[in-house]
Amino acid sequence: MRPKRFRWLGVEETSRAELQLRASARQQEAVAHLGQQALAGVARADLFDTAATLVSRGLDVEFSEILELRPEHRSLLVRAGIGWHEGCVGKTLVTAEAGALAGYALNAAGPLVIADLSSEIRFSAPPHLEEHGIVSGVCVVVQGRDRPWGVLGAYSAQPREFSGPDVLFVQALAHVLATALERARVEDALRKSEEHFRSLTENASDIVTILGDDGIVRYVSPSVQRLLGYGANELLGRNAFEFMHPDDLSPVMEALSDAIQRPGSPQTATFRFKHADGSWRVLESIGQAKLDQPNSYSVIVNSRDVTERILHEQMLRTSKQRLRTVVAGAPVIFFSLDPKGVFTLAEGKGLHSLGVRPGMLMGKSFFELLGDVPQAVADVRRALAGESVTARVELFGFEFEAQYSPVRERDGSISGVVGVATDITERRRAEQALRRADAASRTLVQQAPFGIFRATPEGAFLSVNPALVEMLAYETETELLSRHLDRDVFKDPAARARYLTQMNETVGAIESQAVWRRKDGEAITVRLYGRAVRYEDGRVECHEVFAEDVSERRGLEEQLRQAQKMEAIGQLTGGIAHDFNNLLTIILANAELLARGPDEASLRDIISAAVSGRLMVNQLLGFARRSTLTLEPIHLGHL
């Protein structure tokens, strides 16, 4: 009976699926955690350390680093990292030249995957990678708005193949990191812009204009030269509406009309005003009318150039939207609560599992919505009390793994809770299915009619099934597990060595025969069908083998071969006897004719000898089954 191959293939596929599932879940949680840190506005240095840690753990590698491109674009600084010698992070500079690793990564069209650093011809490795014995790695550019910010890299001192999901994981972390950095840059630029505008206001740098009720410019302050490029006299006597963007005329004219109708009441307007160079500047103006003389008004307007502020606000909105897009696409729920437990944020693809759209939870109380889920309520209260909590909770038939973290102000007070909840329903179902499949696989192995075992390359048993225990005449699996293939099972150690060499040098399964020794000393012939299970680097981990006792079959085959040999001998004997009988027939016939002559006595001896020969021929034909033997009673005394 030939062993079936699907058993060990099923076990392998189950193990691979389980590892991939766990790795994918771990990487998704890492991306979610970095997104949470970005939303919480943690310090840049802490964000770098978190990203370096997450990429190292998510890919299960020893080294990671975040390189920041220096302003001169000629070098990069190791800003954060995992696994490097003391003094490397924060001090090590690497070149950004195209022929070096970092420079090559910055100019590459996509992720850079390194299979074997020592054999790379595309670029040279930086000294600190060579000093740490780096073999393989993956690098992804952290892309800023206008230029690359730097490079996120993960490395291993062991040969490592980085899969498509691994590369996507590093890209996702780099994207979240880039979005967070861009957001911080925009916020910093906005803050500086606001400080700049405040300084202008304090120094009376705004444009002060006096308009007639018909929009004619009667006065403009000297600051118009600096802000709009016009000399003070260039605008006098001109209608201000001539310089405004056509799309903004209607609201500005309405604001002017309101100011005239309600003298002393400030009116505001934001509009685009043409610069002397032909470009458009956004002005934010506030004005009020005063009565100069009956039926004649003048409007005093204070205008501020807010072009940069508007641009930065638009960039900030875009940056926030990008971050929200990343968050919304993750299979999790990001949320934040104020001190009273009211939702201030609820985003993420995981909301779809609950039938909730983004924004639906804003302003609603966590305690009211989930009051019938005591565990969730208790976890949030613990977080509001200052405790970080991780727990699993079931909501409406779905299972979530939730993390709650208190938000602390500078004075130590808690201003709310930020959290992330990952929908692990499908993962749990998959885990249960894997366990069921594993149990079924184990049952089939235990009930298989042929021997199945796993052993180390050195010959120590790792696992055996009952059929193998019975085949080798042992009492229990434990007893057999204590035995050794070389010493206790293979009758010929040289045969074991040959089989081991063939197994280790072959990719895939091999078939062989060997003579084994049972516990009682009896030798049996077995047919072996197995393969070498290897690590990712190609080293042999163990051997998986099916064994079938073919001793009885070998005996039957030997009997069949013996019968075939005897049949062949019989056929040969019969042929010879038949030919000899023909010759004797001729001799007898002629001898009987001659016996009637004068030499009768001599011919009787010839006839007697021929008759004896015919009897011998009949016996040979009987052996060859070509004549029928006659059974006759004989008198024993005559023998």
C-alpha positions as CSV (number, residue, x, y, z in Angstrom):
1,M,0.0,0.0,0.0
2,R,1.6,3.3,-1.1
3,P,1.4,6.1,1.6
4,K,-0.7,9.0,0.8
5,R,1.1,12.3,0.5
6,F,-1.7,14.7,1.5
7,R,-1.2,14.2,5.2
8,W,2.1,15.9,5.8
9,L,1.2,18.5,3.1
10,G,-1.9,19.4,5.1
11,V,0.1,19.8,8.3
12,E,2.6,22.1,6.5
13,E,-0.1,24.2,5.0
14,T,-1.8,24.5,8.3
15,S,1.4,25.7,10.1
16,R,2.2,28.2,7.3
17,A,-1.3,29.6,7.3
18,E,-1.2,30.0,11.1
19,L,2.2,31.8,11.0
20,Q,1.1,34.1,8.2
21,L,-2.1,34.9,10.1
22,R,-0.2,35.7,13.3
23,A,2.4,37.8,11.4
24,S,-0.3,39.7,9.5
25,A,-2.2,40.4,12.8
26,R,1.0,41.6,14.5
27,Q,1.8,43.9,11.6
28,Q,-1.7,45.4,11.4
29,E,-1.5,46.1,15.1
30,A,1.8,47.8,14.7
31,V,0.5,50.1,12.0
32,A,-2.6,50.9,14.1
33,H,-0.4,51.6,17.1
34,L,1.8,54.0,15.2
35,G,-1.3,55.7,13.8
36,Q,-2.6,56.1,17.3
37,Q,0.6,57.7,18.5
38,A,0.6,60.1,15.5
39,L,-3.0,61.1,16.3
40,A,-2.1,61.6,20.0
41,G,0.6,64.1,18.9
42,V,3.5,62.5,20.7
43,A,7.0,64.1,20.5
44,R,8.9,63.5,17.3
45,A,11.7,61.6,19.0
46,D,9.3,59.3,20.7
47,L,7.5,58.7,17.4
48,F,10.8,57.8,15.8
49,D,11.6,55.3,18.6
50,T,8.1,53.8,18.3
51,A,8.4,53.4,14.5
52,A,11.9,51.7,14.8
53,T,10.6,49.3,17.5
54,L,7.4,48.4,15.6
55,V,9.2,47.7,12.3
56,S,11.7,45.5,14.1
57,R,9.1,43.5,16.0
58,G,6.6,43.4,13.1
59,L,9.3,41.7,10.8
60,D,11.0,39.8,13.6
61,V,14.4,41.3,12.7
62,E,17.3,42.3,14.9
63,F,18.0,45.8,13.4
64,S,16.0,48.8,12.3
65,E,16.8,52.4,11.7
66,I,15.3,55.8,10.7
67,L,17.6,57.9,8.6
68,E,16.9,61.7,8.3
69,L,18.1,63.5,5.1
70,R,20.2,66.4,6.1
71,P,19.4,69.9,4.7
72,E,22.4,69.8,2.3
73,H,21.0,66.5,0.8
74,R,24.5,65.0,0.9
75,S,24.1,62.8,4.0
76,L,21.6,61.2,6.3
77,L,21.7,60.9,10.1
78,V,20.7,57.8,12.1
79,R,17.9,59.4,14.1
80,A,16.5,56.3,15.7
81,G,17.1,52.5,15.6
82,I,17.1,49.1,17.2
83,G,20.0,46.7,17.7
84,W,23.0,49.0,16.9
85,H,26.0,49.5,19.1
86,E,25.9,52.3,21.7
87,G,26.7,55.6,20.2
88,C,25.5,54.7,16.7
89,V,22.0,56.3,17.0
90,G,22.1,60.1,16.8
91,K,25.7,60.3,15.7
92,T,26.2,58.1,12.7
93,L,26.1,59.8,9.3
94,V,25.8,57.9,6.0
95,T,26.3,59.3,2.5
96,A,23.4,60.1,0.2
97,E,25.3,59.5,-3.0
98,A,23.5,57.5,-5.6
99,G,26.2,54.7,-5.4
100,A,25.5,54.2,-1.7
101,L,22.7,52.2,-0.1
102,A,20.8,55.2,1.3
103,G,21.2,57.3,-1.8
104,Y,20.1,54.3,-4.0
105,A,17.0,53.9,-1.8
106,L,16.1,57.6,-2.1
107,N,16.3,57.5,-5.9
108,A,14.6,54.1,-6.3
109,A,11.1,53.9,-7.8
110,G,9.8,51.7,-5.0
111,P,10.9,49.7,-2.0
112,L,14.5,48.4,-1.9
113,V,14.7,44.7,-0.9
114,I,18.2,43.4,-0.1
115,A,18.6,39.6,-0.4
116,D,22.4,39.4,0.3
117,L,24.3,42.6,1.2
118,S,27.7,41.1,0.6
119,S,26.8,40.3,-3.1
120,E,25.2,43.6,-3.9
121,I,26.5,45.3,-7.0
122,R,23.9,48.1,-7.2
123,F,25.3,50.1,-4.3
124,S,27.9,50.0,-1.5
125,A,26.9,49.3,2.1
126,P,27.5,51.9,4.9
127,P,30.1,50.9,7.5
128,H,27.8,50.5,10.4
129,L,25.8,47.8,8.5
130,E,29.0,45.9,7.6
131,E,30.2,46.2,11.2
132,H,27.0,44.6,12.5
133,G,27.1,41.7,9.9
134,I,23.9,42.7,8.1
135,V,22.9,40.2,5.4
136,S,19.4,41.1,4.2
137,G,17.0,44.0,4.6
138,V,14.3,46.2,3.2
139,C,14.3,50.0,2.9
140,V,11.4,52.4,2.2
141,V,11.6,56.1,1.6
142,V,9.7,58.3,4.1
143,Q,8.3,60.7,1.5
144,G,7.6,64.3,2.5
145,R,5.4,66.8,0.7
146,D,8.1,68.4,-1.4
147,R,11.0,66.1,-1.0
148,P,12.0,62.8,0.7
149,W,12.3,63.2,4.5
150,G,14.5,60.1,4.9
151,V,14.5,56.3,4.9
152,L,13.0,53.6,7.1
153,G,15.0,50.4,7.1
154,A,14.8,46.9,8.7
155,Y,17.7,44.5,8.6
156,S,18.8,41.0,9.7
157,A,22.1,39.5,10.2
158,Q,20.6,36.2,8.9
159,P,19.5,35.4,5.3
160,R,15.9,36.5,5.1
161,E,13.3,36.6,2.4
162,F,10.9,39.5,2.8
163,S,7.5,38.7,1.4
164,G,5.1,41.1,-0.3
165,P,3.1,41.6,2.9
166,D,6.3,42.3,4.7
167,V,7.2,45.1,2.2
168,L,3.7,46.5,2.4
169,F,4.0,46.6,6.2
170,V,7.1,48.7,6.0
171,Q,5.5,51.0,3.4
172,A,2.5,51.4,5.7
173,L,4.6,52.4,8.6
174,A,6.6,54.8,6.4
175,H,3.4,56.4,5.1
176,V,2.0,56.9,8.6
177,L,5.3,58.3,9.7
178,A,5.5,60.7,6.7
179,T,1.9,61.8,7.3
180,A,2.6,62.5,10.9
181,L,5.8,64.4,10.1
182,E,4.0,66.5,7.4
183,R,1.3,67.3,9.9
184,A,3.9,68.4,12.5
185,R,5.6,70.5,9.8
186,V,2.4,72.2,8.8
187,E,1.4,72.8,12.4
188,D,4.8,74.3,13.1
189,A,4.6,76.4,10.0
190,L,1.2,77.6,11.0
191,R,2.3,78.4,14.5
192,K,5.3,80.4,13.1
193,S,2.9,82.2,10.6
194,E,0.6,83.2,13.4
195,E,3.5,84.5,15.4
196,H,4.6,86.4,12.4
197,F,1.2,87.9,11.9
198,R,1.0,88.9,15.6
199,S,4.3,90.7,15.2
200,L,3.0,92.6,12.2
201,T,-0.1,93.6,14.1
202,E,1.8,94.8,17.1
203,N,4.0,96.9,14.8
204,A,1.0,98.4,12.9
205,S,2.0,96.6,9.7
206,D,-1.5,96.0,8.4
207,I,-2.8,98.1,5.5
208,V,-5.1,100.9,6.6
209,T,-7.4,102.1,3.8
210,I,-10.1,104.8,3.7
211,L,-12.7,104.3,1.1
212,G,-15.6,106.4,-0.1
213,D,-19.1,105.0,-0.2
214,D,-18.5,104.4,-3.9
215,G,-15.3,102.3,-3.3
216,I,-12.9,105.0,-4.3
217,V,-9.6,104.8,-2.5
218,R,-9.0,108.1,-0.5
219,Y,-6.1,106.9,1.6
220,V,-3.8,103.9,1.9
221,S,-1.0,103.4,4.4
222,P,2.7,102.9,3.4
223,S,2.6,99.2,4.3
224,V,0.8,98.6,1.0
225,Q,4.2,98.9,-0.7
226,R,5.6,96.0,1.3
227,L,2.4,93.8,1.2
228,L,1.0,94.4,-2.2
229,G,3.8,96.1,-4.1
230,Y,2.0,99.3,-4.9
231,G,3.3,102.8,-4.1
232,A,1.0,104.7,-1.8
233,N,-0.1,107.1,-4.6
234,E,-0.7,104.3,-7.2
235,L,-4.1,103.4,-5.6
236,L,-5.3,106.8,-4.7
237,G,-8.4,107.8,-6.7
238,R,-8.8,104.2,-8.0
239,N,-11.8,102.0,-7.3
240,A,-10.7,99.2,-4.9
241,F,-13.2,96.8,-6.6
242,E,-11.0,97.0,-9.8
243,F,-8.3,95.0,-7.9
244,M,-10.5,92.4,-6.4
245,H,-11.1,88.9,-7.8
246,P,-14.4,88.8,-9.8
247,D,-15.6,85.8,-7.8
248,D,-15.2,87.7,-4.5
249,L,-16.9,91.0,-5.5
250,S,-20.4,90.1,-4.4
251,P,-19.7,89.4,-0.7
252,V,-17.3,92.4,-0.4
253,M,-19.9,94.8,-1.9
254,E,-22.5,93.4,0.4
255,A,-20.2,93.9,3.4
256,L,-19.6,97.5,2.3
257,S,-23.3,98.2,1.9
258,D,-23.9,96.7,5.4
259,A,-21.2,99.0,6.9
260,I,-22.8,102.1,5.3
261,Q,-26.3,101.1,6.5
262,R,-25.0,100.5,10.0
263,P,-22.3,103.1,10.7
264,G,-20.0,102.2,13.6
265,S,-20.8,98.5,13.2
266,P,-17.7,96.5,12.2
267,Q,-18.0,94.3,9.1
268,T,-15.6,91.7,8.0
269,A,-14.7,90.2,4.6
270,T,-12.0,87.9,3.1
271,F,-11.2,88.3,-0.5
272,R,-8.5,88.0,-3.1
273,F,-6.7,91.2,-4.1
274,K,-4.3,91.6,-7.1
275,H,-0.7,92.2,-6.2
276,A,1.4,94.5,-8.3
277,D,3.1,91.5,-9.8
278,G,-0.2,90.1,-11.1
279,S,-0.5,87.4,-8.4
280,W,-3.4,87.1,-6.0
281,R,-3.1,87.8,-2.3
282,V,-5.8,86.9,0.2
283,L,-6.8,89.8,2.5
284,E,-8.8,89.6,5.7
285,S,-10.4,93.0,6.3
286,I,-12.5,94.6,9.0
287,G,-14.1,98.0,8.4
288,Q,-16.7,100.3,9.7
289,A,-18.3,103.4,8.2
290,K,-18.6,106.9,9.6
291,L,-20.6,109.8,8.4
292,D,-18.5,112.6,7.0
293,Q,-21.3,114.9,6.0
294,P,-25.0,114.4,5.3
295,N,-25.4,111.6,2.8
296,S,-21.6,111.1,2.5
297,Y,-19.8,108.3,4.2
298,S,-16.2,107.1,4.4
299,V,-15.2,103.5,5.4
300,I,-12.1,102.9,7.4
301,V,-10.7,99.4,6.5
302,N,-7.9,97.5,8.2
303,S,-6.6,94.7,6.0
304,R,-4.2,91.9,6.7
305,D,-2.5,89.6,4.2
306,V,-3.5,86.1,5.3
307,T,-2.4,84.3,2.1
308,E,0.2,82.1,3.9
309,R,-2.2,81.4,6.8
310,I,-5.0,80.3,4.4
311,L,-2.5,78.2,2.5
312,H,-1.2,76.6,5.7
313,E,-4.7,75.9,6.9
314,Q,-5.5,74.2,3.6
315,M,-2.3,72.2,3.9
316,L,-3.2,71.3,7.4
317,R,-6.7,70.2,6.4
318,T,-5.2,68.1,3.6
319,S,-2.6,66.6,6.0
320,K,-5.3,65.7,8.5
321,Q,-7.5,64.3,5.8
322,R,-4.6,62.1,4.6
323,L,-4.0,60.9,8.1
324,R,-7.7,60.2,8.5
325,T,-7.7,58.3,5.2
326,V,-4.9,56.1,6.5
327,V,-6.8,55.5,9.7
328,A,-10.1,54.9,8.0
329,G,-8.5,52.3,5.8
330,A,-7.0,50.3,8.6
331,P,-9.1,47.3,9.8
332,V,-9.4,48.8,13.3
333,I,-11.4,51.5,15.2
334,F,-9.6,54.5,16.5
335,F,-11.4,56.6,19.0
336,S,-10.9,59.2,21.7
337,L,-13.1,60.3,24.6
338,D,-13.3,63.4,26.7
339,P,-13.2,63.2,30.5
340,K,-17.0,62.5,30.5
341,G,-16.7,59.6,28.1
342,V,-18.1,61.5,25.1
343,F,-16.7,60.5,21.7
344,T,-14.5,63.2,20.1
345,L,-13.1,60.8,17.4
346,A,-14.3,57.6,16.0
347,E,-12.7,56.5,12.7
348,G,-11.5,53.3,11.1
349,K,-12.7,50.5,8.8
350,G,-13.6,48.4,11.9
351,L,-16.8,50.6,12.3
352,H,-18.3,48.8,9.4
353,S,-18.5,45.6,11.4
354,L,-20.8,47.3,13.8
355,G,-22.9,48.9,11.1
356,V,-21.7,52.4,12.1
357,R,-20.5,55.1,9.7
358,P,-17.6,57.5,10.6
359,G,-18.9,60.5,12.4
360,M,-22.1,58.8,13.8
361,L,-20.6,58.5,17.3
362,M,-19.3,62.0,17.6
363,G,-20.8,63.8,20.6
364,K,-22.4,60.6,22.0
365,S,-21.6,59.1,25.4
366,F,-19.6,55.9,25.4
367,F,-21.3,54.9,28.7
368,E,-24.8,55.3,27.3
369,L,-24.1,53.5,24.0
370,L,-22.3,50.6,25.6
371,G,-24.0,50.6,29.0
372,D,-25.1,46.9,28.6
373,V,-21.4,45.9,28.1
374,P,-20.1,46.0,31.6
375,Q,-16.6,45.0,30.7
376,A,-16.2,47.9,28.2
377,V,-17.6,50.4,30.6
378,A,-15.3,49.2,33.4
379,D,-12.2,49.3,31.1
380,V,-12.9,53.0,30.1
381,R,-13.4,54.0,33.7
382,R,-10.0,52.4,34.5
383,A,-8.4,54.4,31.7
384,L,-10.0,57.6,32.9
385,A,-8.6,56.9,36.3
386,G,-5.1,56.8,34.7
387,E,-4.6,53.1,33.9
388,S,-3.6,51.7,30.5
389,V,-5.9,48.8,29.7
390,T,-5.8,46.0,27.1
391,A,-8.8,43.6,27.0
392,R,-11.0,41.6,24.7
393,V,-14.6,42.5,24.5
394,E,-17.6,41.2,22.5
395,L,-19.9,43.7,20.9
396,F,-23.0,42.7,18.9
397,G,-21.6,39.3,18.0
398,F,-18.1,40.6,17.1
399,E,-15.0,40.2,19.1
400,F,-12.6,43.1,19.5
401,E,-9.2,43.5,21.1
402,A,-9.2,46.9,22.6
403,Q,-6.5,49.1,24.1
404,Y,-7.3,52.2,26.2
405,S,-4.7,54.8,27.1
406,P,-5.2,57.9,29.3
407,V,-4.4,61.3,27.8
408,R,-2.3,63.3,30.3
409,E,-1.8,67.0,30.2
410,R,1.5,68.7,31.3
411,D,0.2,69.1,34.8
412,G,-0.5,65.4,35.0
413,S,-4.3,65.7,34.8
414,I,-6.2,63.3,32.6
415,S,-8.1,65.0,29.8
416,G,-9.6,61.9,28.1
417,V,-8.9,58.5,26.7
418,V,-7.5,57.4,23.3
419,G,-8.0,53.9,22.2
420,V,-7.8,51.4,19.3
421,A,-10.1,48.4,18.9
422,T,-9.1,45.6,16.5
423,D,-11.8,43.4,15.1
424,I,-10.4,39.9,15.7
425,T,-13.7,38.0,14.9
426,E,-12.4,36.5,11.6
427,R,-9.0,35.9,13.2
428,R,-10.6,33.9,16.0
429,R,-12.7,31.9,13.6
430,A,-9.6,31.2,11.5
431,E,-7.8,30.1,14.7
432,Q,-10.6,27.8,15.6
433,A,-10.7,26.4,12.1
434,L,-7.0,25.8,12.3
435,R,-7.3,24.0,15.6
436,R,-10.1,21.8,14.2
437,A,-8.0,21.0,11.1
438,D,-5.0,20.3,13.3
439,A,-7.1,17.9,15.5
440,A,-8.4,16.2,12.4
441,S,-4.9,15.8,11.0
442,R,-3.7,14.4,14.3
443,T,-6.6,11.9,14.3
444,L,-5.7,10.7,10.9
445,V,-2.1,10.3,11.8
446,Q,-2.9,8.4,14.9
447,Q,-5.3,6.1,13.1
448,A,-3.2,5.5,10.0
449,P,-2.5,1.8,9.2
450,F,1.1,2.5,8.3
451,G,3.9,4.0,10.5
452,I,4.5,7.8,10.5
453,F,7.3,9.5,12.4
454,R,9.3,12.7,12.6
455,A,12.9,12.5,13.6
456,T,15.9,14.8,13.9
457,P,18.7,14.6,11.3
458,E,20.8,12.9,14.1
459,G,18.2,10.1,14.4
460,A,16.2,11.0,17.5
461,F,12.5,10.4,17.3
462,L,10.3,13.5,17.7
463,S,6.9,11.9,17.2
464,V,5.6,8.5,16.3
465,N,2.1,7.1,15.6
466,P,0.6,3.9,17.1
467,A,1.1,1.9,13.8
468,L,4.8,2.5,14.0
469,V,4.9,1.4,17.6
470,E,3.1,-1.9,16.7
471,M,5.3,-2.4,13.6
472,L,8.5,-2.3,15.8
473,A,6.9,-4.4,18.6
474,Y,7.2,-1.7,21.3
475,E,4.6,-1.3,24.1
476,T,4.0,2.4,24.1
477,E,4.9,5.5,22.1
478,T,6.9,6.8,25.0
479,E,9.1,3.7,24.9
480,L,9.7,4.1,21.1
481,L,10.5,7.8,21.5
482,S,13.4,6.9,23.8
483,R,15.0,4.8,21.0
484,H,17.3,5.9,18.3
485,L,17.0,5.2,14.6
486,D,20.7,4.5,14.1
487,R,21.2,2.3,17.2
488,D,17.8,0.6,17.7
489,V,16.0,0.5,14.3
490,F,18.2,0.3,11.3
491,K,19.8,-3.1,11.1
492,D,22.6,-1.7,8.8
493,P,24.1,1.6,10.0
494,A,25.6,2.2,6.6
495,A,22.1,1.9,5.0
496,R,20.9,4.5,7.5
497,A,23.8,6.8,6.5
498,R,23.0,6.5,2.8
499,Y,19.3,7.2,3.4
500,L,20.2,10.2,5.5
501,T,22.5,11.6,2.8
502,Q,19.9,11.1,0.1
503,M,17.2,12.7,2.2
504,N,19.3,15.8,3.0
505,E,20.4,16.3,-0.5
506,T,17.0,16.0,-2.1
507,V,14.4,18.7,-2.5
508,G,11.1,17.0,-2.1
509,A,10.1,13.4,-1.2
510,I,12.2,10.3,-1.8
511,E,11.3,6.5,-1.7
512,S,13.6,3.8,-0.4
513,Q,13.7,0.3,1.2
514,A,15.6,-0.7,4.3
515,V,15.8,-3.6,6.8
516,W,14.7,-2.6,10.3
517,R,15.1,-4.5,13.6
518,R,12.1,-4.9,15.8
519,K,12.3,-4.8,19.6
520,D,12.2,-8.6,19.7
521,G,15.1,-8.8,17.3
522,E,13.1,-9.9,14.2
523,A,14.2,-8.2,11.0
524,I,11.6,-6.7,8.8
525,T,11.8,-5.1,5.4
526,V,10.2,-1.6,5.2
527,R,9.4,0.8,2.4
528,L,10.2,4.4,3.4
529,Y,8.7,7.5,1.8
530,G,9.6,10.9,3.3
531,R,11.2,14.3,3.0
532,A,13.4,16.8,4.8
533,V,11.7,19.7,6.5
534,R,13.9,22.8,6.2
535,Y,14.3,26.2,7.9
536,E,14.0,29.3,5.8
537,D,17.7,29.4,5.3
538,G,17.7,25.8,3.9
539,R,19.1,24.0,6.9
540,V,17.3,20.7,7.7
541,E,15.0,20.9,10.7
542,C,13.8,17.3,10.8
543,H,12.6,14.4,8.7
544,E,9.0,13.4,8.1
545,V,8.7,9.7,7.0
546,F,6.0,7.2,6.2
547,A,7.0,3.5,6.8
548,E,5.3,0.4,5.5
549,D,6.2,-3.2,6.5
550,V,6.6,-5.1,3.2
551,S,8.2,-8.3,4.7
552,E,5.2,-10.6,4.0
553,R,4.9,-9.1,0.5
554,R,8.6,-9.8,-0.1
555,G,8.1,-13.5,0.9
556,L,5.2,-14.0,-1.4
557,E,7.2,-12.3,-4.2
558,E,10.1,-14.8,-3.6
559,Q,7.7,-17.8,-3.7
560,L,6.3,-16.5,-7.0
561,R,9.8,-16.1,-8.5
562,Q,10.7,-19.7,-7.4
563,A,7.5,-21.1,-9.0
564,Q,8.3,-19.3,-12.2
565,K,11.8,-20.8,-12.2
566,M,10.5,-24.3,-11.7
567,E,8.0,-23.8,-14.4
568,A,10.7,-22.7,-16.8
569,I,12.8,-25.8,-15.9
570,G,9.8,-28.1,-16.5
571,Q,9.2,-26.5,-19.9
572,L,12.9,-27.1,-20.8
573,T,12.8,-30.7,-19.6
574,G,9.6,-31.5,-21.4
575,G,11.0,-30.2,-24.6
576,I,14.1,-32.4,-24.3
577,A,12.1,-35.5,-23.3
578,H,9.7,-35.0,-26.2
579,D,12.6,-34.9,-28.8
580,F,14.3,-37.9,-27.1
581,N,11.0,-39.9,-27.2
582,N,10.7,-39.4,-31.0
583,L,14.2,-40.8,-31.4
584,L,13.4,-43.9,-29.2
585,T,10.3,-44.5,-31.2
586,I,12.3,-44.8,-34.4
587,I,14.9,-47.0,-32.7
588,L,12.2,-49.4,-31.3
589,A,10.4,-49.7,-34.6
590,N,13.5,-50.6,-36.5
591,A,14.8,-52.9,-33.8
592,E,11.5,-54.9,-33.7
593,L,11.6,-55.4,-37.5
594,L,15.2,-56.6,-37.3
595,A,14.3,-58.9,-34.3
596,R,12.6,-61.2,-36.7
597,G,15.9,-62.0,-38.4
598,P,18.9,-64.1,-37.4
599,D,20.3,-61.6,-34.9
600,E,17.3,-61.7,-32.7
601,A,19.2,-62.2,-29.4
602,S,21.3,-59.0,-29.8
603,L,18.3,-56.9,-30.9
604,R,16.5,-57.9,-27.7
605,D,19.1,-56.0,-25.7
606,I,18.6,-53.0,-27.9
607,I,14.8,-53.2,-27.5
608,S,15.1,-53.6,-23.7
609,A,17.4,-50.5,-23.5
610,A,15.0,-48.4,-25.7
611,V,12.0,-49.4,-23.6
612,S,13.9,-48.3,-20.5
613,G,14.7,-45.0,-22.2
614,R,11.0,-44.6,-23.1
615,L,10.0,-45.1,-19.4
616,M,12.5,-42.4,-18.4
617,V,11.1,-40.1,-21.0
618,N,7.6,-40.6,-19.8
619,Q,8.8,-39.7,-16.3
620,L,10.4,-36.5,-17.6
621,L,7.2,-35.6,-19.5
622,G,5.2,-36.2,-16.3
623,F,7.5,-33.8,-14.5
624,A,6.9,-31.3,-17.3
625,R,3.2,-32.0,-17.1
626,R,3.1,-33.0,-20.8
627,S,1.9,-36.6,-20.2
628,T,-0.5,-38.3,-17.8
629,L,1.1,-40.5,-15.1
630,T,-0.7,-43.7,-14.3
631,L,-1.0,-44.7,-10.7
632,E,-0.7,-48.5,-10.2
633,P,-0.5,-50.7,-7.1
634,I,2.9,-52.4,-6.6
635,H,4.1,-55.2,-4.4
636,L,6.5,-53.8,-1.9
637,G,8.4,-57.1,-1.8
638,H,9.4,-56.7,-5.4
639,L,11.1,-53.4,-4.7
